Amino acid sequence: IVGEICGEIVAPNAEDVDHEGPTVANGRVTYASKTKENLDATTKAGLMGMTMPRKYGGLNFPAVPYMIAADMVSRADAGFENLWGLQDCVETIYEFADEDQKSRYIPRVCQGETMSMDLTEPDAGSDLQAVMLKATYNEKDGYWYLNGVKRFITNGDSDLHLVLARSEEGTRDGRGLSMFIYDKRNGGVTVRRIENKMGIKGSPTCELVFKNAKAELCGDRKLGLIKYVMALMNGARLGIAAQSVGISQAAYNEALAYAKERRQFGKAIIEFPAVAEILSLMKAKLDASRALLYETTRFVDIYKAFDDIAKERKLTPEERTEQKTFSKLADSFTPLSKGMSSEFANQNAYDCIQVHGGSGFMKDYTCERLYRDAR
Ligand SMILES: Cc1cc2nc3c(=O)[nH]c(=O)nc-3n(C[C@H](O)[C@H](O)[C@H](O)COP(=O)(O)OP(=O)(O)OC[C@H]3O[C@@H](n4cnc5c(N)ncnc54)[C@H](O)[C@@H]3O)c2cc1C
Protein backbone atom coordinates (compact mmCIF):
# COMPACT_ATOMS: atom_id res chain seq x y z
CA ILE A 1 0.00 0.00 0.00
CA VAL A 2 2.80 2.43 0.92
CA GLY A 3 4.59 1.68 -2.34
CA GLU A 4 1.40 2.20 -4.33
CA ILE A 5 0.60 5.55 -2.70
CA CYS A 6 4.20 6.72 -3.06
CA GLY A 7 4.50 5.62 -6.68
CA GLU A 8 1.09 6.80 -7.84
CA ILE A 9 0.48 9.93 -5.75
CA VAL A 10 3.41 11.27 -3.68
CA ALA A 11 6.19 10.97 -6.30
CA PRO A 12 4.17 12.44 -9.20
CA ASN A 13 3.14 15.34 -6.89
CA ALA A 14 6.68 16.14 -5.74
CA GLU A 15 7.62 18.61 -8.45
CA ASP A 16 4.42 20.68 -8.13
CA VAL A 17 4.76 20.77 -4.34
CA ASP A 18 8.38 21.95 -4.72
CA HIS A 19 7.19 24.82 -6.95
CA GLU A 20 4.02 25.80 -5.10
CA GLY A 21 5.14 25.33 -1.48
CA PRO A 22 3.06 26.25 1.55
CA THR A 23 1.80 29.78 2.28
CA VAL A 24 0.93 31.72 5.43
CA ALA A 25 -1.93 34.20 5.93
CA ASN A 26 -3.50 35.55 9.12
CA GLY A 27 -1.26 33.42 11.27
CA ARG A 28 -2.28 30.13 9.64
CA VAL A 29 -0.47 27.87 7.16
CA THR A 30 -2.00 26.48 3.98
CA TYR A 31 -0.16 23.49 2.52
CA ALA A 32 0.51 23.22 -1.20
CA SER A 33 -2.60 21.66 -2.77
CA LYS A 34 -0.84 18.41 -3.59
CA THR A 35 0.59 18.14 -0.08
CA LYS A 36 -3.05 17.95 1.07
CA GLU A 37 -3.65 15.20 -1.47
CA ASN A 38 -0.63 13.28 -0.11
CA LEU A 39 -1.84 13.66 3.48
CA ASP A 40 -5.36 12.55 2.56
CA ALA A 41 -4.05 9.46 0.79
CA THR A 42 -1.74 8.40 3.63
CA THR A 43 -4.42 9.05 6.26
CA LYS A 44 -7.11 7.13 4.38
CA ALA A 45 -4.70 4.19 4.06
CA GLY A 46 -4.24 4.20 7.86
CA LEU A 47 -0.59 5.25 7.64
CA MET A 48 -0.72 7.71 10.55
CA GLY A 49 0.23 6.56 14.04
CA MET A 50 1.61 3.40 12.44
CA THR A 51 3.54 2.28 15.52
CA MET A 52 0.75 3.00 18.02
CA PRO A 53 -1.17 0.12 19.66
CA ARG A 54 -4.48 -0.90 18.14
CA LYS A 55 -6.42 0.26 21.20
CA TYR A 56 -5.57 3.84 20.18
CA GLY A 57 -6.36 3.23 16.50
CA GLY A 58 -2.79 2.58 15.35
CA LEU A 59 -1.40 -0.28 13.26
CA ASN A 60 0.72 -1.66 16.12
CA PHE A 61 3.71 -1.88 13.78
CA PRO A 62 7.24 -2.28 15.10
CA ALA A 63 9.57 0.57 14.13
CA VAL A 64 11.38 -1.45 11.41
CA PRO A 65 8.45 -1.60 8.94
CA TYR A 66 7.60 2.01 9.85
CA MET A 67 11.14 3.04 8.85
CA ILE A 68 10.83 1.00 5.64
CA ALA A 69 7.70 3.04 4.89
CA ALA A 70 9.52 6.31 5.75
CA ASP A 71 12.36 5.33 3.39
CA MET A 72 9.78 4.83 0.59
CA VAL A 73 7.92 8.07 1.34
CA SER A 74 11.19 9.98 1.25
CA ARG A 75 12.23 8.33 -2.02
CA ALA A 76 8.98 9.72 -3.47
CA ASP A 77 9.30 13.19 -1.86
CA ALA A 78 11.71 13.99 0.97
CA GLY A 79 9.78 17.18 1.80
CA PHE A 80 6.60 15.19 2.37
CA GLU A 81 8.49 12.70 4.54
CA ASN A 82 9.39 15.66 6.77
CA LEU A 83 5.68 16.24 7.43
CA TRP A 84 4.40 12.68 7.45
CA GLY A 85 7.34 11.55 9.63
CA LEU A 86 6.33 13.94 12.42
CA GLN A 87 3.89 11.24 13.52
CA ASP A 88 6.99 10.04 15.43
CA CYS A 89 6.25 12.74 18.01
CA VAL A 90 3.32 10.66 19.23
CA GLU A 91 5.88 8.23 20.69
CA THR A 92 6.69 10.87 23.32
CA ILE A 93 3.03 11.01 24.34
CA TYR A 94 2.85 7.20 24.34
CA GLU A 95 5.98 6.86 26.48
CA PHE A 96 5.66 9.75 28.92
CA ALA A 97 2.13 11.22 29.05
CA ASP A 98 -0.52 9.98 31.50
CA GLU A 99 -3.25 7.52 30.50
CA ASP A 100 -5.89 10.24 30.16
CA GLN A 101 -3.68 12.27 27.78
CA LYS A 102 -2.82 9.16 25.79
CA SER A 103 -6.46 8.26 25.29
CA ARG A 104 -7.33 11.84 24.25
CA TYR A 105 -4.41 12.55 21.91
CA ILE A 106 -3.06 9.34 20.36
CA PRO A 107 -6.32 8.40 18.53
CA ARG A 108 -6.37 11.87 16.95
CA VAL A 109 -2.91 11.33 15.46
CA CYS A 110 -3.92 7.87 14.23
CA GLN A 111 -6.90 9.53 12.51
CA GLY A 112 -4.62 11.92 10.63
CA GLU A 113 -4.07 14.98 12.84
CA THR A 114 -0.51 16.24 12.47
CA MET A 115 2.17 17.04 15.04
CA SER A 116 5.19 19.27 15.53
CA MET A 117 8.06 19.46 17.98
CA ASP A 118 8.62 23.02 19.14
CA LEU A 119 12.12 23.20 20.59
CA THR A 120 14.29 25.75 18.73
CA GLU A 121 14.21 29.49 19.54
CA PRO A 122 16.16 32.40 18.05
CA ASP A 123 18.76 32.15 20.85
CA ALA A 124 18.46 28.41 21.48
CA GLY A 125 19.51 26.18 18.59
CA SER A 126 22.14 23.52 19.33
CA ASP A 127 22.11 24.84 22.90
CA LEU A 128 18.57 23.92 23.94
CA GLN A 129 19.41 24.61 27.58
CA ALA A 130 18.97 28.28 26.63
CA VAL A 131 15.25 27.88 25.81
CA MET A 132 13.32 30.82 27.32
CA LEU A 133 9.69 30.31 26.19
CA LYS A 134 7.89 30.75 29.47
CA ALA A 135 5.39 28.34 31.03
CA THR A 136 3.26 29.69 33.88
CA TYR A 137 1.00 27.52 36.01
CA ASN A 138 -2.50 28.79 36.74
CA GLU A 139 -3.71 27.29 39.99
CA LYS A 140 -7.33 28.28 39.29
CA ASP A 141 -7.83 26.06 36.25
CA GLY A 142 -4.87 23.69 36.64
CA TYR A 143 -3.46 24.52 33.19
CA TRP A 144 -0.14 25.94 32.06
CA TYR A 145 0.09 29.03 29.83
CA LEU A 146 2.91 29.49 27.31
CA ASN A 147 4.41 32.81 26.18
CA GLY A 148 7.32 33.41 23.83
CA VAL A 149 8.70 32.66 20.37
CA LYS A 150 9.87 29.49 18.61
CA ARG A 151 11.56 29.38 15.21
CA PHE A 152 12.40 26.84 12.52
CA ILE A 153 9.47 24.64 13.57
CA THR A 154 8.58 22.08 10.92
CA ASN A 155 4.81 21.95 10.43
CA GLY A 156 4.45 24.66 13.08
CA ASP A 157 0.70 25.02 12.43
CA SER A 158 0.10 21.38 13.39
CA ASP A 159 -2.88 20.13 15.41
CA LEU A 160 -0.81 18.94 18.35
CA HIS A 161 2.50 20.43 19.48
CA LEU A 162 5.14 19.15 21.87
CA VAL A 163 6.65 22.30 23.34
CA LEU A 164 9.85 22.66 25.36
CA ALA A 165 9.39 25.55 27.79
CA ARG A 166 10.85 27.04 30.96
CA SER A 167 8.57 26.09 33.83
CA GLU A 168 10.93 26.90 36.71
CA GLU A 169 11.22 30.62 37.26
CA GLY A 170 14.71 31.98 37.86
CA THR A 171 16.49 28.99 36.29
CA ARG A 172 18.79 29.29 33.27
CA ASP A 173 19.80 25.71 32.45
CA GLY A 174 18.22 22.49 31.19
CA ARG A 175 16.90 21.51 34.60
CA GLY A 176 14.35 24.33 34.50
CA LEU A 177 12.67 23.04 31.33
CA SER A 178 9.55 20.88 31.00
CA MET A 179 7.62 19.37 28.09
CA PHE A 180 4.10 20.52 27.25
CA ILE A 181 1.33 19.43 24.92
CA TYR A 182 -0.39 22.31 23.13
CA ASP A 183 -3.66 21.55 21.32
CA LYS A 184 -4.40 23.93 18.43
CA ARG A 185 -8.12 23.71 19.27
CA ASN A 186 -7.38 25.83 22.35
CA GLY A 187 -5.78 28.68 20.36
CA GLY A 188 -2.98 31.01 21.43
CA VAL A 189 -0.29 30.17 18.86
CA THR A 190 0.08 31.99 15.55
CA VAL A 191 2.51 31.53 12.69
CA ARG A 192 4.40 34.81 12.16
CA ARG A 193 6.25 33.66 9.04
CA ILE A 194 7.43 30.63 7.14
CA GLU A 195 11.02 30.28 5.96
CA ASN A 196 11.92 30.39 2.28
CA LYS A 197 14.10 27.26 2.14
CA MET A 198 16.42 25.85 -0.51
CA GLY A 199 14.93 22.35 -0.29
CA ILE A 200 12.20 20.16 1.25
CA LYS A 201 9.98 23.07 0.28
CA GLY A 202 6.69 21.25 0.80
CA SER A 203 7.23 21.17 4.55
CA PRO A 204 6.49 24.54 6.19
CA THR A 205 9.25 25.73 8.57
CA CYS A 206 7.56 28.21 10.88
CA GLU A 207 8.22 31.01 13.32
CA LEU A 208 5.62 30.77 16.08
CA VAL A 209 4.31 33.29 18.57
CA PHE A 210 2.82 31.89 21.79
CA LYS A 211 0.46 34.30 23.57
CA ASN A 212 -1.07 32.77 26.69
CA ALA A 213 -1.37 29.45 24.89
CA LYS A 214 -3.09 26.95 27.17
CA ALA A 215 -1.08 23.74 27.52
CA GLU A 216 -0.78 20.55 29.56
CA LEU A 217 2.34 19.23 31.22
CA CYS A 218 3.63 16.02 29.58
CA GLY A 219 5.30 13.73 32.12
CA ASP A 220 7.14 15.26 35.07
CA ARG A 221 8.32 18.82 35.56
CA LYS A 222 12.03 19.58 34.92
CA LEU A 223 12.57 16.46 32.79
CA GLY A 224 11.64 18.22 29.52
CA LEU A 225 15.14 18.46 28.10
CA ILE A 226 17.13 15.93 30.04
CA LYS A 227 14.74 13.04 29.46
CA TYR A 228 11.91 13.71 27.00
CA VAL A 229 13.75 15.76 24.35
CA MET A 230 16.55 13.20 24.37
CA ALA A 231 14.02 10.45 23.56
CA LEU A 232 12.20 12.64 21.04
CA MET A 233 15.43 13.53 19.26
CA ASN A 234 16.45 9.89 18.91
CA GLY A 235 13.18 9.21 17.08
CA ALA A 236 13.72 12.32 14.94
CA ARG A 237 17.29 11.25 14.14
CA LEU A 238 16.11 7.88 12.84
CA GLY A 239 13.51 9.73 10.78
CA ILE A 240 16.28 11.86 9.22
CA ALA A 241 18.28 8.68 8.55
CA ALA A 242 15.27 7.14 6.74
CA GLN A 243 14.73 10.39 4.84
CA SER A 244 18.39 10.31 3.77
CA VAL A 245 18.21 6.67 2.64
CA GLY A 246 15.14 7.55 0.54
CA ILE A 247 16.99 10.45 -1.11
CA SER A 248 20.02 8.20 -1.77
CA GLN A 249 17.74 5.65 -3.43
CA ALA A 250 16.03 8.29 -5.57
CA ALA A 251 19.43 9.71 -6.60
CA TYR A 252 20.71 6.25 -7.51
CA ASN A 253 17.56 5.43 -9.51
CA GLU A 254 17.77 8.70 -11.47
CA ALA A 255 21.49 8.29 -12.16
CA LEU A 256 21.16 4.65 -13.22
CA ALA A 257 18.26 5.34 -15.58
CA TYR A 258 20.07 8.28 -17.19
CA ALA A 259 23.34 6.34 -17.55
CA LYS A 260 21.54 3.52 -19.36
CA GLU A 261 19.72 5.86 -21.69
CA ARG A 262 22.29 8.55 -22.52
CA ARG A 263 24.59 7.61 -25.40
CA GLN A 264 27.98 9.17 -26.19
CA PHE A 265 30.82 7.90 -28.39
CA GLY A 266 28.40 5.34 -29.80
CA LYS A 267 27.41 3.64 -26.54
CA ALA A 268 25.41 4.09 -23.34
CA ILE A 269 27.52 6.07 -20.84
CA ILE A 270 27.05 3.31 -18.22
CA GLU A 271 29.48 1.27 -20.31
CA PHE A 272 32.31 3.68 -19.49
CA PRO A 273 34.15 2.34 -16.42
CA ALA A 274 34.38 5.82 -14.83
CA VAL A 275 30.58 6.21 -14.92
CA ALA A 276 29.95 2.62 -13.80
CA GLU A 277 32.25 3.22 -10.84
CA ILE A 278 30.31 6.31 -9.75
CA LEU A 279 27.14 4.24 -9.88
CA SER A 280 28.56 1.30 -7.95
CA LEU A 281 29.86 3.60 -5.21
CA MET A 282 26.44 5.25 -5.00
CA LYS A 283 24.84 1.82 -4.62
CA ALA A 284 27.35 0.80 -1.93
CA LYS A 285 26.63 3.97 0.08
CA LEU A 286 22.90 3.44 -0.36
CA ASP A 287 23.01 -0.20 0.79
CA ALA A 288 25.33 0.58 3.70
CA SER A 289 23.13 3.40 4.99
CA ARG A 290 19.97 1.32 4.62
CA ALA A 291 21.54 -1.65 6.44
CA LEU A 292 22.64 0.65 9.27
CA LEU A 293 19.18 2.21 9.48
CA TYR A 294 17.29 -1.08 9.66
CA GLU A 295 19.72 -2.66 12.12
CA THR A 296 19.61 0.40 14.40
CA THR A 297 15.82 0.41 14.25
CA ARG A 298 15.81 -3.28 15.19
CA PHE A 299 17.76 -2.39 18.36
CA VAL A 300 15.08 0.21 19.14
CA ASP A 301 12.29 -2.32 18.59
CA ILE A 302 13.87 -4.83 20.96
CA TYR A 303 14.36 -2.50 23.91
CA LYS A 304 10.95 -0.87 23.38
CA ALA A 305 9.31 -4.30 23.38
CA PHE A 306 10.82 -4.84 26.84
CA ASP A 307 9.56 -1.38 27.88
CA ASP A 308 6.05 -2.46 26.88
CA ILE A 309 6.31 -5.80 28.69
CA ALA A 310 7.53 -3.95 31.79
CA LYS A 311 4.24 -2.01 31.83
CA GLU A 312 2.39 -5.32 32.36
CA ARG A 313 4.75 -7.25 34.63
CA LYS A 314 8.17 -7.17 36.27
CA LEU A 315 11.01 -8.08 33.90
CA THR A 316 13.27 -11.00 34.83
CA PRO A 317 16.93 -10.11 35.52
CA GLU A 318 17.92 -11.61 32.12
CA GLU A 319 15.27 -9.53 30.36
CA ARG A 320 16.44 -6.38 32.13
CA THR A 321 20.02 -7.04 31.03
CA GLU A 322 18.89 -7.52 27.44
CA GLN A 323 16.75 -4.37 27.58
CA LYS A 324 19.76 -2.37 28.79
CA THR A 325 22.07 -3.83 26.13
CA PHE A 326 19.74 -2.99 23.24
CA SER A 327 18.92 0.42 24.65
CA LYS A 328 22.66 1.24 24.75
CA LEU A 329 23.13 -0.11 21.21
CA ALA A 330 20.22 2.01 19.98
CA ASP A 331 21.62 5.12 21.68
CA SER A 332 25.04 4.76 20.09
CA PHE A 333 23.94 3.59 16.63
CA THR A 334 21.17 6.18 16.17
CA PRO A 335 23.43 9.26 15.72
CA LEU A 336 25.82 7.11 13.70
CA SER A 337 23.02 6.13 11.35
CA LYS A 338 21.78 9.71 11.00
CA GLY A 339 25.29 11.09 10.50
CA MET A 340 26.42 8.59 7.87
CA SER A 341 23.13 8.37 5.96
CA SER A 342 22.78 12.12 5.63
CA GLU A 343 26.39 12.49 4.42
CA PHE A 344 25.86 9.66 1.90
CA ALA A 345 22.59 11.23 0.71
CA ASN A 346 24.44 14.47 -0.03
CA GLN A 347 27.24 12.61 -1.83
CA ASN A 348 24.79 10.53 -3.86
CA ALA A 349 22.76 13.58 -4.86
CA TYR A 350 26.01 15.26 -5.96
CA ASP A 351 27.08 12.20 -7.97
CA CYS A 352 23.63 11.96 -9.52
CA ILE A 353 24.16 15.44 -10.98
CA GLN A 354 27.62 14.39 -12.20
CA VAL A 355 26.24 11.37 -14.07
CA HIS A 356 23.73 13.69 -15.79
CA GLY A 357 26.55 15.93 -17.11
CA GLY A 358 25.35 19.44 -18.01
CA SER A 359 21.72 18.31 -17.90
CA GLY A 360 22.08 17.67 -14.17
CA PHE A 361 22.46 21.40 -13.61
CA MET A 362 19.14 22.10 -15.31
CA LYS A 363 15.81 22.38 -13.55
CA ASP A 364 14.33 19.95 -16.10
CA TYR A 365 15.76 16.99 -14.20
CA THR A 366 14.79 15.65 -10.78
CA CYS A 367 18.40 15.52 -9.61
CA GLU A 368 18.62 19.24 -8.83
CA ARG A 369 15.66 18.93 -6.43
CA LEU A 370 17.23 15.86 -4.81
CA TYR A 371 20.45 17.83 -4.36
CA ARG A 372 18.61 20.68 -2.59
CA ASP A 373 16.48 18.29 -0.53
CA ALA A 374 19.54 16.27 0.57
CA ARG A 375 21.21 19.40 1.94
C1 LIG B 1 14.67 22.55 7.64
C2 LIG B 1 14.75 22.67 9.13
C3 LIG B 1 13.75 22.12 9.90
C4 LIG B 1 13.80 22.24 11.30
N1 LIG B 1 12.78 21.73 12.05
C5 LIG B 1 12.79 21.91 13.39
C6 LIG B 1 11.69 21.46 14.20
O1 LIG B 1 10.75 20.85 13.70
N2 LIG B 1 11.71 21.71 15.52
C7 LIG B 1 12.74 22.36 16.12
O2 LIG B 1 12.69 22.57 17.31
N3 LIG B 1 13.81 22.80 15.39
C8 LIG B 1 13.85 22.58 14.04
N4 LIG B 1 14.92 23.03 13.29
C9 LIG B 1 16.00 23.73 13.95
C10 LIG B 1 17.26 22.88 14.10
O3 LIG B 1 17.05 21.92 15.09
C11 LIG B 1 18.39 23.86 14.42
O4 LIG B 1 18.67 24.57 13.23
C12 LIG B 1 19.61 23.15 14.93
O5 LIG B 1 19.37 22.67 16.22
C13 LIG B 1 20.84 24.07 14.97
O6 LIG B 1 20.56 25.26 15.63
P1 LIG B 1 20.93 26.66 14.94
O7 LIG B 1 20.35 26.67 13.58
O8 LIG B 1 20.52 27.74 15.87
O9 LIG B 1 22.50 26.62 14.76
P2 LIG B 1 23.60 26.99 15.86
O10 LIG B 1 23.32 26.25 17.11
O11 LIG B 1 23.73 28.46 15.92
O12 LIG B 1 24.89 26.37 15.18
C14 LIG B 1 25.67 27.03 14.18
C15 LIG B 1 26.90 26.18 13.88
O13 LIG B 1 27.70 26.05 15.07
C16 LIG B 1 27.92 24.68 15.38
N5 LIG B 1 27.93 24.49 16.83
C17 LIG B 1 27.03 24.95 17.74
N6 LIG B 1 27.39 24.57 18.97
C18 LIG B 1 28.53 23.86 18.84
C19 LIG B 1 29.40 23.19 19.76
N7 LIG B 1 29.13 23.15 21.07
N8 LIG B 1 30.49 22.57 19.27
C20 LIG B 1 30.76 22.59 17.95
N9 LIG B 1 29.97 23.18 17.03
C21 LIG B 1 28.88 23.81 17.48
C22 LIG B 1 26.75 23.95 14.73
O14 LIG B 1 27.06 22.58 14.46
C23 LIG B 1 26.55 24.75 13.45
O15 LIG B 1 27.46 24.32 12.47
C24 LIG B 1 14.89 22.91 11.91
C25 LIG B 1 15.92 23.43 11.11
C26 LIG B 1 15.85 23.33 9.74
C27 LIG B 1 16.96 23.91 8.90
Ligand as a Chemical Component Dictionary entry (heavy atoms), coordinates in Angstrom:
data_LIG
# 
_chem_comp.id                   LIG 
_chem_comp.type                 NON-POLYMER 
_chem_comp.pdbx_formal_charge   0 
_chem_comp.three_letter_code    LIG 
# 
loop_
_chem_comp_atom.comp_id 
_chem_comp_atom.atom_id 
_chem_comp_atom.alt_atom_id 
_chem_comp_atom.type_symbol 
_chem_comp_atom.charge 
_chem_comp_atom.model_Cartn_x 
_chem_comp_atom.model_Cartn_y 
_chem_comp_atom.model_Cartn_z 
_chem_comp_atom.pdbx_ordinal 
LIG C1  C1  C 0 14.672 22.552 7.643  1  
LIG C2  C2  C 0 14.749 22.666 9.128  2  
LIG C3  C3  C 0 13.749 22.123 9.905  3  
LIG C4  C4  C 0 13.800 22.243 11.297 4  
LIG N1  N1  N 0 12.783 21.728 12.046 5  
LIG C5  C5  C 0 12.785 21.908 13.393 6  
LIG C6  C6  C 0 11.692 21.455 14.200 7  
LIG O1  O1  O 0 10.747 20.852 13.703 8  
LIG N2  N2  N 0 11.713 21.710 15.520 9  
LIG C7  C7  C 0 12.743 22.364 16.117 10 
LIG O2  O2  O 0 12.688 22.570 17.315 11 
LIG N3  N3  N 0 13.812 22.798 15.392 12 
LIG C8  C8  C 0 13.854 22.583 14.045 13 
LIG N4  N4  N 0 14.916 23.034 13.290 14 
LIG C9  C9  C 0 16.000 23.732 13.947 15 
LIG C10 C10 C 0 17.260 22.880 14.100 16 
LIG O3  O3  O 0 17.051 21.921 15.088 17 
LIG C11 C11 C 0 18.393 23.858 14.421 18 
LIG O4  O4  O 0 18.672 24.572 13.232 19 
LIG C12 C12 C 0 19.614 23.150 14.933 20 
LIG O5  O5  O 0 19.372 22.670 16.219 21 
LIG C13 C13 C 0 20.838 24.066 14.967 22 
LIG O6  O6  O 0 20.564 25.264 15.628 23 
LIG P1  P1  P 0 20.928 26.659 14.937 24 
LIG O7  O7  O 0 20.348 26.667 13.575 25 
LIG O8  O8  O 0 20.525 27.736 15.870 26 
LIG O9  O9  O 0 22.498 26.624 14.760 27 
LIG P2  P2  P 0 23.597 26.986 15.857 28 
LIG O10 O10 O 0 23.323 26.252 17.109 29 
LIG O11 O11 O 0 23.728 28.465 15.923 30 
LIG O12 O12 O 0 24.895 26.365 15.180 31 
LIG C14 C14 C 0 25.666 27.035 14.179 32 
LIG C15 C15 C 0 26.896 26.181 13.882 33 
LIG O13 O13 O 0 27.698 26.052 15.074 34 
LIG C16 C16 C 0 27.918 24.683 15.377 35 
LIG N5  N5  N 0 27.934 24.493 16.831 36 
LIG C17 C17 C 0 27.034 24.946 17.742 37 
LIG N6  N6  N 0 27.394 24.566 18.968 38 
LIG C18 C18 C 0 28.529 23.858 18.842 39 
LIG C19 C19 C 0 29.396 23.191 19.763 40 
LIG N7  N7  N 0 29.134 23.148 21.070 41 
LIG N8  N8  N 0 30.486 22.569 19.275 42 
LIG C20 C20 C 0 30.761 22.589 17.946 43 
LIG N9  N9  N 0 29.975 23.184 17.030 44 
LIG C21 C21 C 0 28.880 23.813 17.476 45 
LIG C22 C22 C 0 26.753 23.947 14.728 46 
LIG O14 O14 O 0 27.061 22.584 14.462 47 
LIG C23 C23 C 0 26.555 24.751 13.451 48 
LIG O15 O15 O 0 27.464 24.323 12.475 49 
LIG C24 C24 C 0 14.893 22.907 11.908 50 
LIG C25 C25 C 0 15.915 23.433 11.108 51 
LIG C26 C26 C 0 15.851 23.325 9.737  52 
LIG C27 C27 C 0 16.959 23.913 8.903  53 
# 
loop_
_chem_comp_bond.comp_id 
_chem_comp_bond.atom_id_1 
_chem_comp_bond.atom_id_2 
_chem_comp_bond.value_order 
_chem_comp_bond.pdbx_ordinal 
LIG C1  C2  SING 1  
LIG C2  C3  SING 2  
LIG C2  C26 DOUB 3  
LIG C3  C4  DOUB 4  
LIG C4  N1  SING 5  
LIG C4  C24 SING 6  
LIG N1  C5  DOUB 7  
LIG C5  C6  SING 8  
LIG C5  C8  SING 9  
LIG C6  O1  DOUB 10 
LIG C6  N2  SING 11 
LIG N2  C7  SING 12 
LIG C7  O2  DOUB 13 
LIG C7  N3  SING 14 
LIG N3  C8  DOUB 15 
LIG C8  N4  SING 16 
LIG N4  C9  SING 17 
LIG N4  C24 SING 18 
LIG C9  C10 SING 19 
LIG C10 O3  SING 20 
LIG C10 C11 SING 21 
LIG C11 O4  SING 22 
LIG C11 C12 SING 23 
LIG C12 O5  SING 24 
LIG C12 C13 SING 25 
LIG C13 O6  SING 26 
LIG O6  P1  SING 27 
LIG P1  O7  DOUB 28 
LIG P1  O8  SING 29 
LIG P1  O9  SING 30 
LIG O9  P2  SING 31 
LIG P2  O10 DOUB 32 
LIG P2  O11 SING 33 
LIG P2  O12 SING 34 
LIG O12 C14 SING 35 
LIG C14 C15 SING 36 
LIG C15 O13 SING 37 
LIG C15 C23 SING 38 
LIG O13 C16 SING 39 
LIG C16 N5  SING 40 
LIG C16 C22 SING 41 
LIG N5  C17 SING 42 
LIG N5  C21 SING 43 
LIG C17 N6  DOUB 44 
LIG N6  C18 SING 45 
LIG C18 C19 SING 46 
LIG C18 C21 DOUB 47 
LIG C19 N7  SING 48 
LIG C19 N8  DOUB 49 
LIG N8  C20 SING 50 
LIG C20 N9  DOUB 51 
LIG N9  C21 SING 52 
LIG C22 O14 SING 53 
LIG C22 C23 SING 54 
LIG C23 O15 SING 55 
LIG C24 C25 DOUB 56 
LIG C25 C26 SING 57 
LIG C26 C27 SING 58 
# 
